[in-house]
Structure formats: C-alpha cells, structure tokens
Amino acid sequence: MKKILTIAGFDPSGGAGLQADLKTFTVHKTYGMSVVTSIVVQNTRGVQWVEPIPPALIQKQLEVILEDIVPDAIKIGLISSVNAIQVIGKVLQKNPSFIVVLDPVSISSSGHYMVKENTLQSLQELLFPLSSLVTPNITEAEAICDFSIQNKAEMAKSARKIAKTTNGAVLLKGGHASFLEECSDVLVDQHSIHWFCSPRIQTLHTHGSGCTLSSAIAAHLGQGDSLITAIEKAKAFVSNALLYGIHHPECTVGKGNSPLNHSYLL
C-alpha cells in the first residue's frame, strides 16, 4: 500500500483540510498520514478563525513521521505563517526526492483570508521550488501574480509565471472562474501547456473540492501515475463526488455549502 502524507489545516466540520485529504487517500486505497498546521474554526457556512500550530510542533510532527515512515507522495495545504513555512521547507530540503503537491490555500471560498502577511511570498520562495506540482485557484493565482485574470489567455500567462518559481509544474484551477462556461484547468511546466476541460456542475456540494482535488492528484502520483493521468483521474473523482451530492440529496451535510461526497466509490 502506498503511503501519502498531508500537511494541512484541521477542519472541524470534516469536509475540507486534512480530513478531506485523509478521506481521499482512503478511498484511493492508500495509507494516509497527517501533520496539522492550523486549527481552522469553520463549518459549511464559512471560516471564522484560524489558529496556527506553533512551528516547532509542526516541525516535530513532520520529523517524527519521516524518521519512521517514508511517504510515496506529500500533499501540502494550508500553512498560515511564514515561520511554519520555514520549518517545513527546512525538513523537505533534506528530502528533495519527495513528490510534493502544494495547494497554496490562502483565501476561503467565503472570503476569509486564512494566512498571515507575506505568507504567499514565503511559499513562492521556500516551498514552490521544492514542489512537483502547485495547484492555485484563480483567486490565489491573482494574489501570487498581482494581476487580474479574466480569460483563458491570462490563466495561461499566470500559470507560466508561477511555473518559473517551481522545479515542476502548475495546475491553475478554473472552477471558480465566472468567465468560463465549463470547468477549465490549465497545466503548465517549463516546456508545455495542457488544458483539462469538463462540464461545470451546478451544485452547493462544493466544500473541500480544492483540497480533495490536490490530495487525489497526490494519491495517484504516489501510485505511479504520470502527472497528466493523475490529474485526469483526480478531476473525474471530484466531478463524480460532486454529482453524487446532486443525485443523493440525503447526503447533504450542514446549512451552507455541503461537502462533496468522498465515499461515493464505496
């Protein structure tokens, strides 16, 4: 069994963050592990408070896991402080061969800014170069690149700019883009560009969809799939999990944006 590690925030409502990651790892028949970076006080209606875990405790969690269990891939989600980024980078620099999928979580879908000042810059400087794949959404890409994204050409431009700061690739997600009729994501590396397009699914069962996509990609990469195949499989998994919520309203959870159904495969 392949072993996948998530380094992410804790969602008490269970639909996003490391809980979504662990559920995704399980249904993909991998063994999930987790390092907690933040306690995120949230539910399906939105984020209310983010409490960072002390960096020394994050570092110790990570070191204890890595001295005992070697992950086949690592997914990184919310890291809400510069000091936490520094200690994670310090540990990962000692293990440059790891497959790392970094989701630069910064702004919640409800508009809550989840990271401290200068955190995105530190991510770019310290963790992007260590990442096999970076998966920003439109809002996060705009913050990283400091320009507005209003069409597919600007999506590709932004992804190329971010890709220059990595040793891998960038998957810019278009799920939140109002200018797109379908759900279009663009993958850019140092040499090529590839578009993934799928029908846009109108549903409120979207809580944790970004976390789930990146963790599914990490699971497939850890199982040996190519990057494009891993993304295709992960997008199909998320789409089917969203559709399951539409066709099974009894699975609705909460009074806001219900989580997608991670366990539909079961």
N, C-alpha and C positions, 0 to 999 in steps of 0.2 A: 504494500500500500504506500502510495506517495504521501509525503508529509508537507503540508502547506502552513506557513505562519502568517498571521495577520498582526500588524502593528497599527492599532486604531483606537478610536474612542468608544466608550461604553454607552449604548442607547438603552435606557430602562424600559422603553416600550417594545424593544425586541425586533424592530423592523429594519434598522439600519446599523451602521457601525460594525463593530466586531461580531455582534450577534448575527447580523445578516451574512457576514463573511463565513462564520462557523457553520451556519445552516447550509450555505452554498457549498462549502468544502465537503460536508457530509453527503449531500445528495449527489455529488460528483465522485463519491466513493474514494475520497482522500481523507487523510487524518489531519484534523485542524488543530492548530495551536494559536495562542493569542498573547500579545503584550498590550496592556492597557495604557493609553497615553493621556486620556482625559475622561472625566465623568461628564457626560452631556445630559443636562436636565431637559428632556424633551418628551413629547408624545406625538401622536399623529397630527396634531394641530400646529406644531412648530417647536422651535428651540427657545428655551427660557434662560438657560445659564450654562456656561462651560467652565468646568473646574479642572485645570491641568494637573496631572500627576507630577510630583517632583522629578526632575530629570535624573537624579541619582537612582531613584526607584525604577524608572523606565530602563535605564542602563543595566541595572542588576537583573531585572526580568529577562532582558534580551540575552545577557551573558550566560545566565543560568540555563536557558533553553539551548543555546548554541553549543555549550560545552557538553551537552548530553544528547541532543537530537539535531541532526543536520537536515534542514528543510530543503525540499526539492524546488520550492519557489517561495517568495515572500511578497505579500501584498501590504502596502503602506497606505493608510487612510489619514484621518485627522491627526495632525500634530500641531498643537495650538501655541507653542512658544519656540523662540529661537534657541534657547538652551536645550530643549528636548531634541530639536533637530541636530544640534551639535553632537550630543552624546550618541544618537542613533547613527549619525554619519561616521563617528569615530569607530564604532563597533563594526559597521558594514565595510569600512575601508580595509579592515583586516580580513575580510572575506569577499574579495572582488569578483569571485566566480558565481555568486548567487544570482539567480533570476529574480529581479525586483520589478514589480508592477506598482507604480506610485500614482495614487489618486490624490491630487493636490486640493483636498477639501478645504474650503475657506469660507464660503457663504452658503447658508442653508437655503432650501427652496422657499422658506418663509421669510427670507431676507435678513436673517440674523448673522452678523459677522462673527465667525467662530474662532478666529485666530488673532493673535496679538500683532501689533505694528511690526513691520519688517519681516514677518514670518515667511511670506511668499518669496521675498528676495533671498532669504536664507535657504529656502527649499531649492531655488534655482542654483544657488552657488554650491551647496553642500550635498544635496541628495539627487538632483536631476542627473549629474554626471555619473552617479552610481546606479542609475535605473535602466532597466531593459526597455521599459515602456512607461510613458507618462500619459495619464488619461484625464485631462481637464474638460470641463463642460464649457459652454460659451461664456458664461459669466466669469469663470475662473481664468479662461484664456484672455479675456479682455483686461482683467486686472494684471495678469502677468505681462502682457504685451503693451498695455497702456494705449490701446486704441479700440474703437467700436467695431464690432463685427456685424455686418448687415446682409451678407450674401455669401455664397459658397466660395467665391474667389478670395474673400477676406478670411474665411475659415482656413483655406489652404495657406494663405500668407502667414496667418498667426501660427499654424502648426509648424510651418517651416522655421519660423523664428524661434519657437520653443525647442524644436529638434536640434538646433545648433548648440543648445546648452546640455544635451544629453549624449551618452555614448550609444543610445539605442534609437527608439522611435517615439512618436507622439500620436495618440489617437484622440483627436478633438471631437467630442460628442455633440451632436446637434439636436438631441432630444428636446431641449428647452428653447430651441430657436423658432421664433414666431414667423420668420421669413421663409421657412421650409415647409412645403406641403407634406413631404414624407420625412421619415426619420433618417437623416443622412449623417454619417460619421466619416471623418477623413483620417487616414493613416499616412503619416509622413516619416520617412527616415532620411538618412544622409543622401540617398540615391534615388528614391522613388516615391510615388504617391498612389494611394489606393482608396477608393470610395466604397463604403458599405451603405446600402440603401434598403430600407424596409418600410412597410406601411406604418403610418402614425396611428397609434392606438389611443382612442379617446377613453380614458378611464381615470378614476381617482385612486386606483390601487397602485400608487407610484412610490410610496415611502420606501426608501432604501434601494431604489433601482440603480443609482450610480455606484453605490458600494457593491451591490450584487454583480454588476457587470464586470468591474475590475477584479473582484475575487474569483469569478468564474474564469476569466482570462488567465489569472494566476494558476488556478487549478489545472486548466488544460495545458498550459506551458509546462507545469511541473510533471505532467503525464507524458510529455514529449511531443506535443503537437507543435507545428510551425506557428509563427505569430499570426498569419492571416487565418489559418484554420482555427486557432484558439479564439480569435475574435469572432469569427463566423458562428462557432458553436456557442460562445457566450451570449452573443446577441440573440440567437434563437432561443436560448434558455430564458433570457429576460423577457422576450416577447411572449413566449408561451406562459410564463408566470403571470404576466400582466393580463393576458387573455383569460386565464383560468379565473381570475378575480371577477371578470365581467360575466362569465358564464356560470359562476357559482357565488351568487351574492351572499349566501350563508357564510362565506369565508371572510366577509368584511370585518375588520378589526378597528375599533376606535371611531371617533366622531369627526375626524379630519381626513387626511389622505391615508387611506388604509395601506398597509404594507402589501407588496406583491407576494404571491404565494410561492415560497421557496420549495415547498414539499410536494408540488403538483406531480412530480415524477414518481412519488411513492403511491 
